[in-house]
Amino acid sequence: MNVSLTPELENLVHSKVKSGRYLSASEVIREGLRLLEERDRLFELRLADLQQKVSVGVEQADRGELINAEDVFAELEADTQQLEMQRG
């Protein structure tokens, strides 16, 4: 398989090999693909979790179990901060 890279990506691959952490360009690309696969897997897990939470919320709303908007926005802000901390 042949892959075309932008000059910037090609330089990145070469610099990773030069660092000694990787023995070849193929190792760098494989690691990048593993990371992409992991990111996609985490995205799918987060999406499923969000869909489940939305479903629970709709069911609660249908039963009249609502909370005020200020509480909702405070919880969303806390969730956003937690995600940002996890991303580093």
LINHULIN-V666827 format. One record per helix or strand of 2 or more residues. SS is the DSSP state (helix for helix, strand for strand). FROM is the first residue (numbers start at 1). TO is the last residue. Records with the same first field share a line. If there is no record, write none. Layout:
SS=FROM-TO / FROM-TO
This chain:
helix=7-18 / 25-62 / 69-87
